[in-house]
Amino acid sequence: MKYDKEAATRYAQSRNRELDSSDYIVELLLKIVSAQDVIDTILDIGCGPGFYGQNLGIELDRGITIHLLDHSPAMLFLAKKQCAGLPHMKLQLGDICSMPYSTATFTMCYAINVLHQVQNYAVALQQIDRVLRPGGFFVLFTPSRNRLREFPLFAANLKLAPRDAFQNTSWGD
């Protein structure tokens, strides 16, 4: 989905944090990071207005660099404002299917409410696998239960993870 400046601003202002479980997601991401021995570089894929990156950036050690990637210049503009004053944040214009990062750059990547919008899952997952360091973590949240069921098949077929490595957590079935 492409966002111009007006649409990006409307999206950022209309978020209902209780409905989309944002606080829970931030808490879960912080638990994942704190449980690991070494996490020094994180990638927020499809960062949007920068809510998750900002919240992680405030809570995490300054030794951890957080990269925010989005294909929309308007969303990156909002993310830059949202993350102002956090020196360990790096913003990058780019697409999940052709990420502008070197191989094995990140110890953790996350995509929140993004992958259900991607047309080519296989390429997106290959790119995530490429930029993750060996032993790194990829965290996925998506609002689409039907699409979420497809990801273990893609990842297993690409040898990114065994089928049983995926945990499907849903709220209020």
BELCORJO-V982366 format. One record per helix or strand of 3 or more residues. SS is the DSSP state (helix for helix, strand for strand). FROM is the first residue (numbers start at 1). LEN is the number of residues. If there is no record, write none. Layout:
{{SS | FROM | LEN} {SS | FROM | LEN}}
//
This chain:
{{helix | 5 | 10} {helix | 22 | 13} {strand | 41 | 5} {helix | 51 | 9} {strand | 65 | 6} {helix | 73 | 10} {strand | 89 | 5} {strand | 106 | 7} {helix | 115 | 3} {helix | 121 | 11} {strand | 132 | 10} {helix | 145 | 13} {helix | 163 | 3}}
//
